[in-house]
């Protein structure tokens, strides 16, 4: 697949949140990194994006601990 057709990190994060593939924001980070997305921490570090991803997870009936999802990687 060419670079032009690759899905962006944020868009993929929401796909993972909605698909059932991940159960927390931490799972989403791990999956994005495994898929080779660059700058995952920077893309998903903001409070707004974390809240939006948590809302997408909650819409599927999932809840996760704040400690797990808000961890900061050094």
ABEGO torsion letter per residue (X at the ends): XBAAABBBAAAAAAAAAAAGABABAAAAAAAAAAAGBBGAAAAAABAAAAAAAAAAAAAAGBBBBAAAAABBBX
